[in-house]
Amino acid sequence: MPIVGKIIKSKLAVLRGYKSCSINADYRNMTKFAGDINNGFVLVRATLNS
């Protein structure tokens, strides 16, 4: 699948009060984690817990 760049503006994608982070996945798979040691899951959990 080709990389197309940003799909939406950052200010619409980031919750106020949280820092922005990137997950190496496409739009369909960015919330599907294989387990709690998956890099994307660890990043999201750490961001939400900070």
ModelCIF file with pLDDT and N, C-alpha, C, O atoms, coordinates in Angstrom:
data_MODEL
#
_entry.id   MODEL 
#
_entity.id                         1 
_entity.type                       polymer 
_entity.pdbx_number_of_molecules   1 
#
_entity_poly.entity_id                      1 
_entity_poly.type                           'polypeptide(L)' 
_entity_poly.nstd_linkage                   no 
_entity_poly.nstd_monomer                   no 
_entity_poly.pdbx_seq_one_letter_code       MPIVGKIIKSKLAVLRGYKSCSINADYRNMTKFAGDINNGFVLVRATLNS 
_entity_poly.pdbx_seq_one_letter_code_can   MPIVGKIIKSKLAVLRGYKSCSINADYRNMTKFAGDINNGFVLVRATLNS 
_entity_poly.pdbx_strand_id                 A 
#
loop_
_entity_poly_seq.entity_id 
_entity_poly_seq.num 
_entity_poly_seq.mon_id 
_entity_poly_seq.hetero 
1 1  MET n 
1 2  PRO n 
1 3  ILE n 
1 4  VAL n 
1 5  GLY n 
1 6  LYS n 
1 7  ILE n 
1 8  ILE n 
1 9  LYS n 
1 10 SER n 
1 11 LYS n 
1 12 LEU n 
1 13 ALA n 
1 14 VAL n 
1 15 LEU n 
1 16 ARG n 
1 17 GLY n 
1 18 TYR n 
1 19 LYS n 
1 20 SER n 
1 21 CYS n 
1 22 SER n 
1 23 ILE n 
1 24 ASN n 
1 25 ALA n 
1 26 ASP n 
1 27 TYR n 
1 28 ARG n 
1 29 ASN n 
1 30 MET n 
1 31 THR n 
1 32 LYS n 
1 33 PHE n 
1 34 ALA n 
1 35 GLY n 
1 36 ASP n 
1 37 ILE n 
1 38 ASN n 
1 39 ASN n 
1 40 GLY n 
1 41 PHE n 
1 42 VAL n 
1 43 LEU n 
1 44 VAL n 
1 45 ARG n 
1 46 ALA n 
1 47 THR n 
1 48 LEU n 
1 49 ASN n 
1 50 SER n 
#
_struct_asym.id          A 
_struct_asym.entity_id   1 
#
loop_
_ma_qa_metric.id 
_ma_qa_metric.mode 
_ma_qa_metric.name 
_ma_qa_metric.software_group_id 
_ma_qa_metric.type 
1 global pLDDT . pLDDT 
2 local  pLDDT . pLDDT 
#
_ma_qa_metric_global.metric_id      1 
_ma_qa_metric_global.metric_value   80.78 
_ma_qa_metric_global.model_id       1 
_ma_qa_metric_global.ordinal_id     1 
#
loop_
_ma_qa_metric_local.label_asym_id 
_ma_qa_metric_local.label_comp_id 
_ma_qa_metric_local.label_seq_id 
_ma_qa_metric_local.metric_id 
_ma_qa_metric_local.metric_value 
_ma_qa_metric_local.model_id 
_ma_qa_metric_local.ordinal_id 
A MET 1  2 56.00 1 1  
A PRO 2  2 63.00 1 2  
A ILE 3  2 65.00 1 3  
A VAL 4  2 67.00 1 4  
A GLY 5  2 69.00 1 5  
A LYS 6  2 69.00 1 6  
A ILE 7  2 72.00 1 7  
A ILE 8  2 76.00 1 8  
A LYS 9  2 80.00 1 9  
A SER 10 2 75.00 1 10 
A LYS 11 2 79.00 1 11 
A LEU 12 2 83.00 1 12 
A ALA 13 2 79.00 1 13 
A VAL 14 2 82.00 1 14 
A LEU 15 2 81.00 1 15 
A ARG 16 2 84.00 1 16 
A GLY 17 2 83.00 1 17 
A TYR 18 2 78.00 1 18 
A LYS 19 2 78.00 1 19 
A SER 20 2 79.00 1 20 
A CYS 21 2 77.00 1 21 
A SER 22 2 79.00 1 22 
A ILE 23 2 80.00 1 23 
A ASN 24 2 80.00 1 24 
A ALA 25 2 80.00 1 25 
A ASP 26 2 79.00 1 26 
A TYR 27 2 75.00 1 27 
A ARG 28 2 81.00 1 28 
A ASN 29 2 82.00 1 29 
A MET 30 2 82.00 1 30 
A THR 31 2 82.00 1 31 
A LYS 32 2 87.00 1 32 
A PHE 33 2 89.00 1 33 
A ALA 34 2 88.00 1 34 
A GLY 35 2 90.00 1 35 
A ASP 36 2 90.00 1 36 
A ILE 37 2 91.00 1 37 
A ASN 38 2 89.00 1 38 
A ASN 39 2 89.00 1 39 
A GLY 40 2 87.00 1 40 
A PHE 41 2 90.00 1 41 
A VAL 42 2 92.00 1 42 
A LEU 43 2 88.00 1 43 
A VAL 44 2 86.00 1 44 
A ARG 45 2 89.00 1 45 
A ALA 46 2 89.00 1 46 
A THR 47 2 83.00 1 47 
A LEU 48 2 83.00 1 48 
A ASN 49 2 86.00 1 49 
A SER 50 2 78.00 1 50 
#
loop_
_atom_site.group_PDB 
_atom_site.id 
_atom_site.type_symbol 
_atom_site.label_atom_id 
_atom_site.label_alt_id 
_atom_site.label_comp_id 
_atom_site.label_asym_id 
_atom_site.label_entity_id 
_atom_site.label_seq_id 
_atom_site.pdbx_PDB_ins_code 
_atom_site.Cartn_x 
_atom_site.Cartn_y 
_atom_site.Cartn_z 
_atom_site.occupancy 
_atom_site.B_iso_or_equiv 
_atom_site.pdbx_formal_charge 
_atom_site.auth_seq_id 
_atom_site.auth_comp_id 
_atom_site.auth_asym_id 
_atom_site.auth_atom_id 
_atom_site.pdbx_PDB_model_num 
ATOM 1   N N  . MET A 1 1  ? 0.850  -1.174 0.000  1.00 56.00 ? 1  MET A N  1 
ATOM 2   C CA . MET A 1 1  ? 0.000  0.000  0.000  1.00 56.00 ? 1  MET A CA 1 
ATOM 3   C C  . MET A 1 1  ? 0.899  1.241  0.000  1.00 56.00 ? 1  MET A C  1 
ATOM 4   O O  . MET A 1 1  ? 1.794  1.350  0.837  1.00 56.00 ? 1  MET A O  1 
ATOM 5   N N  . PRO A 1 2  ? 0.675  2.159  -0.911 1.00 63.00 ? 2  PRO A N  1 
ATOM 6   C CA . PRO A 1 2  ? 1.520  3.368  -0.962 1.00 63.00 ? 2  PRO A CA 1 
ATOM 7   C C  . PRO A 1 2  ? 1.242  4.313  0.194  1.00 63.00 ? 2  PRO A C  1 
ATOM 8   O O  . PRO A 1 2  ? 0.128  4.372  0.713  1.00 63.00 ? 2  PRO A O  1 
ATOM 9   N N  . ILE A 1 3  ? 2.265  5.046  0.586  1.00 65.00 ? 3  ILE A N  1 
ATOM 10  C CA . ILE A 1 3  ? 2.119  6.057  1.630  1.00 65.00 ? 3  ILE A CA 1 
ATOM 11  C C  . ILE A 1 3  ? 1.612  7.332  0.967  1.00 65.00 ? 3  ILE A C  1 
ATOM 12  O O  . ILE A 1 3  ? 2.187  7.804  -0.014 1.00 65.00 ? 3  ILE A O  1 
ATOM 13  N N  . VAL A 1 4  ? 0.528  7.884  1.510  1.00 67.00 ? 4  VAL A N  1 
ATOM 14  C CA . VAL A 1 4  ? -0.061 9.071  0.891  1.00 67.00 ? 4  VAL A CA 1 
ATOM 15  C C  . VAL A 1 4  ? 0.140  10.332 1.705  1.00 67.00 ? 4  VAL A C  1 
ATOM 16  O O  . VAL A 1 4  ? -0.178 11.417 1.217  1.00 67.00 ? 4  VAL A O  1 
ATOM 17  N N  . GLY A 1 5  ? 0.644  10.246 2.899  1.00 69.00 ? 5  GLY A N  1 
ATOM 18  C CA . GLY A 1 5  ? 0.852  11.418 3.735  1.00 69.00 ? 5  GLY A CA 1 
ATOM 19  C C  . GLY A 1 5  ? -0.301 11.642 4.686  1.00 69.00 ? 5  GLY A C  1 
ATOM 20  O O  . GLY A 1 5  ? -1.078 10.729 4.967  1.00 69.00 ? 5  GLY A O  1 
ATOM 21  N N  . LYS A 1 6  ? -0.406 12.855 5.178  1.00 69.00 ? 6  LYS A N  1 
ATOM 22  C CA . LYS A 1 6  ? -1.462 13.184 6.136  1.00 69.00 ? 6  LYS A CA 1 
ATOM 23  C C  . LYS A 1 6  ? -2.827 13.130 5.473  1.00 69.00 ? 6  LYS A C  1 
ATOM 24  O O  . LYS A 1 6  ? -3.003 13.567 4.335  1.00 69.00 ? 6  LYS A O  1 
ATOM 25  N N  . ILE A 1 7  ? -3.783 12.588 6.204  1.00 72.00 ? 7  ILE A N  1 
ATOM 26  C CA . ILE A 1 7  ? -5.141 12.485 5.694  1.00 72.00 ? 7  ILE A CA 1 
ATOM 27  C C  . ILE A 1 7  ? -5.998 13.636 6.215  1.00 72.00 ? 7  ILE A C  1 
ATOM 28  O O  . ILE A 1 7  ? -6.834 14.172 5.487  1.00 72.00 ? 7  ILE A O  1 
ATOM 29  N N  . ILE A 1 8  ? -5.787 14.013 7.475  1.00 76.00 ? 8  ILE A N  1 
ATOM 30  C CA . ILE A 1 8  ? -6.528 15.132 8.061  1.00 76.00 ? 8  ILE A CA 1 
ATOM 31  C C  . ILE A 1 8  ? -5.551 16.073 8.762  1.00 76.00 ? 8  ILE A C  1 
ATOM 32  O O  . ILE A 1 8  ? -4.412 15.701 9.044  1.00 76.00 ? 8  ILE A O  1 
ATOM 33  N N  . LYS A 1 9  ? -6.001 17.284 9.037  1.00 80.00 ? 9  LYS A N  1 
ATOM 34  C CA . LYS A 1 9  ? -5.162 18.259 9.714  1.00 80.00 ? 9  LYS A CA 1 
ATOM 35  C C  . LYS A 1 9  ? -4.889 17.821 11.146 1.00 80.00 ? 9  LYS A C  1 
ATOM 36  O O  . LYS A 1 9  ? -5.761 17.261 11.810 1.00 80.00 ? 9  LYS A O  1 
ATOM 37  N N  . SER A 1 10 ? -3.663 18.083 11.620 1.00 75.00 ? 10 SER A N  1 
ATOM 38  C CA . SER A 1 10 ? -3.247 17.665 12.966 1.00 75.00 ? 10 SER A CA 1 
ATOM 39  C C  . SER A 1 10 ? -4.168 18.200 14.046 1.00 75.00 ? 10 SER A C  1 
ATOM 40  O O  . SER A 1 10 ? -4.478 17.484 14.998 1.00 75.00 ? 10 SER A O  1 
ATOM 41  N N  . LYS A 1 11 ? -4.612 19.443 13.917 1.00 79.00 ? 11 LYS A N  1 
ATOM 42  C CA . LYS A 1 11 ? -5.451 20.016 14.972 1.00 79.00 ? 11 LYS A CA 1 
ATOM 43  C C  . LYS A 1 11 ? -6.790 19.292 15.097 1.00 79.00 ? 11 LYS A C  1 
ATOM 44  O O  . LYS A 1 11 ? -7.441 19.395 16.136 1.00 79.00 ? 11 LYS A O  1 
ATOM 45  N N  . LEU A 1 12 ? -7.214 18.566 14.071 1.00 83.00 ? 12 LEU A N  1 
ATOM 46  C CA . LEU A 1 12 ? -8.446 17.793 14.133 1.00 83.00 ? 12 LEU A CA 1 
ATOM 47  C C  . LEU A 1 12 ? -8.207 16.371 14.640 1.00 83.00 ? 12 LEU A C  1 
ATOM 48  O O  . LEU A 1 12 ? -9.141 15.697 15.075 1.00 83.00 ? 12 LEU A O  1 
ATOM 49  N N  . ALA A 1 13 ? -6.954 15.918 14.583 1.00 79.00 ? 13 ALA A N  1 
ATOM 50  C CA . ALA A 1 13 ? -6.641 14.540 14.935 1.00 79.00 ? 13 ALA A CA 1 
ATOM 51  C C  . ALA A 1 13 ? -6.091 14.369 16.341 1.00 79.00 ? 13 ALA A C  1 
ATOM 52  O O  . ALA A 1 13 ? -6.037 13.246 16.841 1.00 79.00 ? 13 ALA A O  1 
ATOM 53  N N  . VAL A 1 14 ? -5.681 15.453 16.993 1.00 82.00 ? 14 VAL A N  1 
ATOM 54  C CA . VAL A 1 14 ? -5.040 15.375 18.301 1.00 82.00 ? 14 VAL A CA 1 
ATOM 55  C C  . VAL A 1 14 ? -5.985 15.927 19.367 1.00 82.00 ? 14 VAL A C  1 
ATOM 56  O O  . VAL A 1 14 ? -6.519 17.028 19.231 1.00 82.00 ? 14 VAL A O  1 
ATOM 57  N N  . LEU A 1 15 ? -6.180 15.150 20.423 1.00 81.00 ? 15 LEU A N  1 
ATOM 58  C CA . LEU A 1 15 ? -7.016 15.606 21.524 1.00 81.00 ? 15 LEU A CA 1 
ATOM 59  C C  . LEU A 1 15 ? -6.304 16.713 22.288 1.00 81.00 ? 15 LEU A C  1 
ATOM 60  O O  . LEU A 1 15 ? -5.117 16.602 22.591 1.00 81.00 ? 15 LEU A O  1 
ATOM 61  N N  . ARG A 1 16 ? -7.017 17.757 22.592 1.00 84.00 ? 16 ARG A N  1 
ATOM 62  C CA . ARG A 1 16 ? -6.442 18.877 23.348 1.00 84.00 ? 16 ARG A CA 1 
ATOM 63  C C  . ARG A 1 16 ? -5.922 18.357 24.687 1.00 84.00 ? 16 ARG A C  1 
ATOM 64  O O  . ARG A 1 16 ? -6.610 17.604 25.376 1.00 84.00 ? 16 ARG A O  1 
ATOM 65  N N  . GLY A 1 17 ? -4.731 18.755 25.043 1.00 83.00 ? 17 GLY A N  1 
ATOM 66  C CA . GLY A 1 17 ? -4.124 18.335 26.295 1.00 83.00 ? 17 GLY A CA 1 
ATOM 67  C C  . GLY A 1 17 ? -3.221 17.111 26.154 1.00 83.00 ? 17 GLY A C  1 
ATOM 68  O O  . GLY A 1 17 ? -2.538 16.738 27.107 1.00 83.00 ? 17 GLY A O  1 
ATOM 69  N N  . TYR A 1 18 ? -3.208 16.484 24.977 1.00 78.00 ? 18 TYR A N  1 
ATOM 70  C CA . TYR A 1 18 ? -2.351 15.321 24.733 1.00 78.00 ? 18 TYR A CA 1 
ATOM 71  C C  . TYR A 1 18 ? -1.347 15.665 23.651 1.00 78.00 ? 18 TYR A C  1 
ATOM 72  O O  . TYR A 1 18 ? -1.644 16.457 22.757 1.00 78.00 ? 18 TYR A O  1 
ATOM 73  N N  . LYS A 1 19 ? -0.156 15.077 23.721 1.00 78.00 ? 19 LYS A N  1 
ATOM 74  C CA . LYS A 1 19 ? 0.824  15.298 22.670 1.00 78.00 ? 19 LYS A CA 1 
ATOM 75  C C  . LYS A 1 19 ? 0.519  14.364 21.495 1.00 78.00 ? 19 LYS A C  1 
ATOM 76  O O  . LYS A 1 19 ? -0.083 13.304 21.662 1.00 78.00 ? 19 LYS A O  1 
ATOM 77  N N  . SER A 1 20 ? 0.938  14.776 20.338 1.00 79.00 ? 20 SER A N  1 
ATOM 78  C CA . SER A 1 20 ? 0.729  13.999 19.123 1.00 79.00 ? 20 SER A CA 1 
ATOM 79  C C  . SER A 1 20 ? 1.704  12.833 19.070 1.00 79.00 ? 20 SER A C  1 
ATOM 80  O O  . SER A 1 20 ? 2.853  12.964 19.491 1.00 79.00 ? 20 SER A O  1 
ATOM 81  N N  . CYS A 1 21 ? 1.257  11.702 18.561 1.00 77.00 ? 21 CYS A N  1 
ATOM 82  C CA . CYS A 1 21 ? 2.145  10.563 18.341 1.00 77.00 ? 21 CYS A CA 1 
ATOM 83  C C  . CYS A 1 21 ? 1.697  9.842  17.071 1.00 77.00 ? 21 CYS A C  1 
ATOM 84  O O  . CYS A 1 21 ? 0.547  9.975  16.654 1.00 77.00 ? 21 CYS A O  1 
ATOM 85  N N  . SER A 1 22 ? 2.586  9.092  16.467 1.00 79.00 ? 22 SER A N  1 
ATOM 86  C CA . SER A 1 22 ? 2.290  8.376  15.230 1.00 79.00 ? 22 SER A CA 1 
ATOM 87  C C  . SER A 1 22 ? 2.345  6.879  15.460 1.00 79.00 ? 22 SER A C  1 
ATOM 88  O O  . SER A 1 22 ? 3.161  6.381  16.235 1.00 79.00 ? 22 SER A O  1 
ATOM 89  N N  . ILE A 1 23 ? 1.465  6.174  14.775 1.00 80.00 ? 23 ILE A N  1 
ATOM 90  C CA . ILE A 1 23 ? 1.437  4.715  14.819 1.00 80.00 ? 23 ILE A CA 1 
ATOM 91  C C  . ILE A 1 23 ? 1.718  4.210  13.415 1.00 80.00 ? 23 ILE A C  1 
ATOM 92  O O  . ILE A 1 23 ? 1.146  4.713  12.447 1.00 80.00 ? 23 ILE A O  1 
ATOM 93  N N  . ASN A 1 24 ? 2.592  3.222  13.296 1.00 80.00 ? 24 ASN A N  1 
ATOM 94  C CA . ASN A 1 24 ? 2.949  2.673  11.994 1.00 80.00 ? 24 ASN A CA 1 
ATOM 95  C C  . ASN A 1 24 ? 1.862  1.699  11.536 1.00 80.00 ? 24 ASN A C  1 
ATOM 96  O O  . ASN A 1 24 ? 2.025  0.481  11.620 1.00 80.00 ? 24 ASN A O  1 
ATOM 97  N N  . ALA A 1 25 ? 0.745  2.261  11.049 1.00 80.00 ? 25 ALA A N  1 
ATOM 98  C CA . ALA A 1 25 ? -0.370 1.453  10.562 1.00 80.00 ? 25 ALA A CA 1 
ATOM 99  C C  . ALA A 1 25 ? -1.254 2.318  9.677  1.00 80.00 ? 25 ALA A C  1 
ATOM 100 O O  . ALA A 1 25 ? -1.199 3.546  9.737  1.00 80.00 ? 25 ALA A O  1 
ATOM 101 N N  . ASP A 1 26 ? -2.061 1.671  8.860  1.00 79.00 ? 26 ASP A N  1 
ATOM 102 C CA . ASP A 1 26 ? -2.996 2.426  8.058  1.00 79.00 ? 26 ASP A CA 1 
ATOM 103 C C  . ASP A 1 26 ? -4.247 2.743  8.877  1.00 79.00 ? 26 ASP A C  1 
ATOM 104 O O  . ASP A 1 26 ? -4.396 2.284  10.009 1.00 79.00 ? 26 ASP A O  1 
ATOM 105 N N  . TYR A 1 27 ? -5.133 3.527  8.288  1.00 75.00 ? 27 TYR A N  1 
ATOM 106 C CA . TYR A 1 27 ? -6.323 4.005  9.009  1.00 75.00 ? 27 TYR A CA 1 
ATOM 107 C C  . TYR A 1 27 ? -7.175 2.851  9.545  1.00 75.00 ? 27 TYR A C  1 
ATOM 108 O O  . TYR A 1 27 ? -7.727 2.941  10.641 1.00 75.00 ? 27 TYR A O  1 
ATOM 109 N N  . ARG A 1 28 ? -7.278 1.787  8.784  1.00 81.00 ? 28 ARG A N  1 
ATOM 110 C CA . ARG A 1 28 ? -8.107 0.644  9.163  1.00 81.00 ? 28 ARG A CA 1 
ATOM 111 C C  . ARG A 1 28 ? -7.511 -0.149 10.334 1.00 81.00 ? 28 ARG A C  1 
ATOM 112 O O  . ARG A 1 28 ? -8.252 -0.708 11.141 1.00 81.00 ? 28 ARG A O  1 
ATOM 113 N N  . ASN A 1 29 ? -6.183 -0.198 10.427 1.00 82.00 ? 29 ASN A N  1 
ATOM 114 C CA . ASN A 1 29 ? -5.526 -1.054 11.420 1.00 82.00 ? 29 ASN A CA 1 
ATOM 115 C C  . ASN A 1 29 ? -4.891 -0.308 12.592 1.00 82.00 ? 29 ASN A C  1 
ATOM 116 O O  . ASN A 1 29 ? -4.255 -0.935 13.439 1.00 82.00 ? 29 ASN A O  1 
ATOM 117 N N  . MET A 1 30 ? -5.047 1.000  12.660 1.00 82.00 ? 30 MET A N  1 
ATOM 118 C CA . MET A 1 30 ? -4.338 1.762  13.694 1.00 82.00 ? 30 MET A CA 1 
ATOM 119 C C  . MET A 1 30 ? -4.876 1.535  15.107 1.00 82.00 ? 30 MET A C  1 
ATOM 120 O O  . MET A 1 30 ? -4.238 1.957  16.071 1.00 82.00 ? 30 MET A O  1 
ATOM 121 N N  . THR A 1 31 ? -6.021 0.887  15.256 1.00 82.00 ? 31 THR A N  1 
ATOM 122 C CA . THR A 1 31 ? -6.549 0.592  16.592 1.00 82.00 ? 31 THR A CA 1 
ATOM 123 C C  . THR A 1 31 ? -6.682 -0.903 16.840 1.00 82.00 ? 31 THR A C  1 
ATOM 124 O O  . THR A 1 31 ? -7.332 -1.318 17.799 1.00 82.00 ? 31 THR A O  1 
ATOM 125 N N  . LYS A 1 32 ? -6.071 -1.713 15.984 1.00 87.00 ? 32 LYS A N  1 
ATOM 126 C CA . LYS A 1 32 ? -6.100 -3.164 16.143 1.00 87.00 ? 32 LYS A CA 1 
ATOM 127 C C  . LYS A 1 32 ? -4.706 -3.624 16.560 1.00 87.00 ? 32 LYS A C  1 
ATOM 128 O O  . LYS A 1 32 ? -3.778 -3.627 15.750 1.00 87.00 ? 32 LYS A O  1 
ATOM 129 N N  . PHE A 1 33 ? -4.565 -4.006 17.805 1.00 89.00 ? 33 PHE A N  1 
ATOM 130 C CA . PHE A 1 33 ? -3.261 -4.398 18.329 1.00 89.00 ? 33 PHE A CA 1 
ATOM 131 C C  . PHE A 1 33 ? -3.241 -5.898 18.587 1.00 89.00 ? 33 PHE A C  1 
ATOM 132 O O  . PHE A 1 33 ? -4.230 -6.469 19.047 1.00 89.00 ? 33 PHE A O  1 
ATOM 133 N N  . ALA A 1 34 ? -2.113 -6.532 18.291 1.00 88.00 ? 34 ALA A N  1 
ATOM 134 C CA . ALA A 1 34 ? -1.965 -7.976 18.479 1.00 88.00 ? 34 ALA A CA 1 
ATOM 135 C C  . ALA A 1 34 ? -1.875 -8.359 19.957 1.00 88.00 ? 34 ALA A C  1 
ATOM 136 O O  . ALA A 1 34 ? -2.108 -9.514 20.313 1.00 88.00 ? 34 ALA A O  1 
ATOM 137 N N  . GLY A 1 35 ? -1.545 -7.412 20.800 1.00 90.00 ? 35 GLY A N  1 
ATOM 138 C CA . GLY A 1 35 ? -1.417 -7.682 22.226 1.00 90.00 ? 35 GLY A CA 1 
ATOM 139 C C  . GLY A 1 35 ? -0.919 -6.459 22.956 1.00 90.00 ? 35 GLY A C  1 
ATOM 140 O O  . GLY A 1 35 ? -0.649 -5.421 22.351 1.00 90.00 ? 35 GLY A O  1 
ATOM 141 N N  . ASP A 1 36 ? -0.800 -6.589 24.271 1.00 90.00 ? 36 ASP A N  1 
ATOM 142 C CA . ASP A 1 36 ? -0.418 -5.427 25.068 1.00 90.00 ? 36 ASP A CA 1 
ATOM 143 C C  . ASP A 1 36 ? 1.075  -5.113 25.022 1.00 90.00 ? 36 ASP A C  1 
ATOM 144 O O  . ASP A 1 36 ? 1.524  -4.158 25.656 1.00 90.00 ? 36 ASP A O  1 
ATOM 145 N N  . ILE A 1 37 ? 1.849  -5.906 24.277 1.00 91.00 ? 37 ILE A N  1 
ATOM 146 C CA . ILE A 1 37 ? 3.262  -5.576 24.087 1.00 91.00 ? 37 ILE A CA 1 
ATOM 147 C C  . ILE A 1 37 ? 3.523  -5.024 22.687 1.00 91.00 ? 37 ILE A C  1 
ATOM 148 O O  . ILE A 1 37 ? 4.671  -4.745 22.340 1.00 91.00 ? 37 ILE A O  1 
ATOM 149 N N  . ASN A 1 38 ? 2.479  -4.864 21.884 1.00 89.00 ? 38 ASN A N  1 
ATOM 150 C CA . ASN A 1 38 ? 2.593  -4.275 20.558 1.00 89.00 ? 38 ASN A CA 1 
ATOM 151 C C  . ASN A 1 38 ? 3.069  -2.832 20.686 1.00 89.00 ? 38 ASN A C  1 
ATOM 152 O O  . ASN A 1 38 ? 2.604  -2.105 21.564 1.00 89.00 ? 38 ASN A O  1 
ATOM 153 N N  . ASN A 1 39 ? 3.990  -2.408 19.820 1.00 89.00 ? 39 ASN A N  1 
ATOM 154 C CA . ASN A 1 39 ? 4.559  -1.058 19.904 1.00 89.00 ? 39 ASN A CA 1 
ATOM 155 C C  . ASN A 1 39 ? 3.488  0.026  19.854 1.00 89.00 ? 39 ASN A C  1 
ATOM 156 O O  . ASN A 1 39 ? 3.565  0.992  20.613 1.00 89.00 ? 39 ASN A O  1 
ATOM 157 N N  . GLY A 1 40 ? 2.492  -0.109 18.980 1.00 87.00 ? 40 GLY A N  1 
ATOM 158 C CA . GLY A 1 40 ? 1.427  0.882  18.885 1.00 87.00 ? 40 GLY A CA 1 
ATOM 159 C C  . GLY A 1 40 ? 0.619  0.962  20.163 1.00 87.00 ? 40 GLY A C  1 
ATOM 160 O O  . GLY A 1 40 ? 0.287  2.055  20.621 1.00 87.00 ? 40 GLY A O  1 
ATOM 161 N N  . PHE A 1 41 ? 0.296  -0.191 20.746 1.00 90.00 ? 41 PHE A N  1 
ATOM 162 C CA . PHE A 1 41 ? -0.464 -0.218 21.988 1.00 90.00 ? 41 PHE A CA 1 
ATOM 163 C C  . PHE A 1 41 ? 0.313  0.442  23.121 1.00 90.00 ? 41 PHE A C  1 
ATOM 164 O O  . PHE A 1 41 ? -0.239 1.233  23.885 1.00 90.00 ? 41 PHE A O  1 
ATOM 165 N N  . VAL A 1 42 ? 1.594  0.111  23.222 1.00 92.00 ? 42 VAL A N  1 
ATOM 166 C CA . VAL A 1 42 ? 2.447  0.686  24.274 1.00 92.00 ? 42 VAL A CA 1 
ATOM 167 C C  . VAL A 1 42 ? 2.499  2.203  24.138 1.00 92.00 ? 42 VAL A C  1 
ATOM 168 O O  . VAL A 1 42 ? 2.422  2.916  25.138 1.00 92.00 ? 42 VAL A O  1 
ATOM 169 N N  . LEU A 1 43 ? 2.627  2.706  22.909 1.00 88.00 ? 43 LEU A N  1 
ATOM 170 C CA . LEU A 1 43 ? 2.688  4.144  22.661 1.00 88.00 ? 43 LEU A CA 1 
ATOM 171 C C  . LEU A 1 43 ? 1.373  4.828  23.046 1.00 88.00 ? 43 LEU A C  1 
ATOM 172 O O  . LEU A 1 43 ? 1.386  5.861  23.715 1.00 88.00 ? 43 LEU A O  1 
ATOM 173 N N  . VAL A 1 44 ? 0.251  4.262  22.629 1.00 86.00 ? 44 VAL A N  1 
ATOM 174 C CA . VAL A 1 44 ? -1.048 4.850  22.956 1.00 86.00 ? 44 VAL A CA 1 
ATOM 175 C C  . VAL A 1 44 ? -1.295 4.831  24.466 1.00 86.00 ? 44 VAL A C  1 
ATOM 176 O O  . VAL A 1 44 ? -1.735 5.828  25.037 1.00 86.00 ? 44 VAL A O  1 
ATOM 177 N N  . ARG A 1 45 ? -1.013 3.708  25.102 1.00 89.00 ? 45 ARG A N  1 
ATOM 178 C CA . ARG A 1 45 ? -1.214 3.608  26.558 1.00 89.00 ? 45 ARG A CA 1 
ATOM 179 C C  . ARG A 1 45 ? -0.357 4.632  27.304 1.00 89.00 ? 45 ARG A C  1 
ATOM 180 O O  . ARG A 1 45 ? -0.836 5.296  28.223 1.00 89.00 ? 45 ARG A O  1 
ATOM 181 N N  . ALA A 1 46 ? 0.908  4.757  26.905 1.00 89.00 ? 46 ALA A N  1 
ATOM 182 C CA . ALA A 1 46 ? 1.791  5.719  27.578 1.00 89.00 ? 46 ALA A CA 1 
ATOM 183 C C  . ALA A 1 46 ? 1.319  7.154  27.365 1.00 89.00 ? 46 ALA A C  1 
ATOM 184 O O  . ALA A 1 46 ? 1.387  7.974  28.281 1.00 89.00 ? 46 ALA A O  1 
ATOM 185 N N  . THR A 1 47 ? 0.845  7.458  26.168 1.00 83.00 ? 47 THR A N  1 
ATOM 186 C CA . THR A 1 47 ? 0.369  8.809  25.874 1.00 83.00 ? 47 THR A CA 1 
ATOM 187 C C  . THR A 1 47 ? -0.876 9.133  26.703 1.00 83.00 ? 47 THR A C  1 
ATOM 188 O O  . THR A 1 47 ? -0.978 10.225 27.261 1.00 83.00 ? 47 THR A O  1 
ATOM 189 N N  . LEU A 1 48 ? -1.804 8.213  26.786 1.00 83.00 ? 48 LEU A N  1 
ATOM 190 C CA . LEU A 1 48 ? -3.038 8.444  27.544 1.00 83.00 ? 48 LEU A CA 1 
ATOM 191 C C  . LEU A 1 48 ? -2.791 8.481  29.051 1.00 83.00 ? 48 LEU A C  1 
ATOM 192 O O  . LEU A 1 48 ? -3.501 9.175  29.779 1.00 83.00 ? 48 LEU A O  1 
ATOM 193 N N  . ASN A 1 49 ? -1.799 7.747  29.517 1.00 86.00 ? 49 ASN A N  1 
ATOM 194 C CA . ASN A 1 49 ? -1.506 7.723  30.951 1.00 86.00 ? 49 ASN A CA 1 
ATOM 195 C C  . ASN A 1 49 ? -0.641 8.889  31.412 1.00 86.00 ? 49 ASN A C  1 
ATOM 196 O O  . ASN A 1 49 ? -0.456 9.078  32.614 1.00 86.00 ? 49 ASN A O  1 
ATOM 197 N N  . SER A 1 50 ? -0.111 9.672  30.478 1.00 78.00 ? 50 SER A N  1 
ATOM 198 C CA . SER A 1 50 ? 0.779  10.776 30.874 1.00 78.00 ? 50 SER A CA 1 
ATOM 199 C C  . SER A 1 50 ? -0.010 11.998 31.288 1.00 78.00 ? 50 SER A C  1 
ATOM 200 O O  . SER A 1 50 ? 0.577  13.018 31.650 1.00 78.00 ? 50 SER A O  1 
#
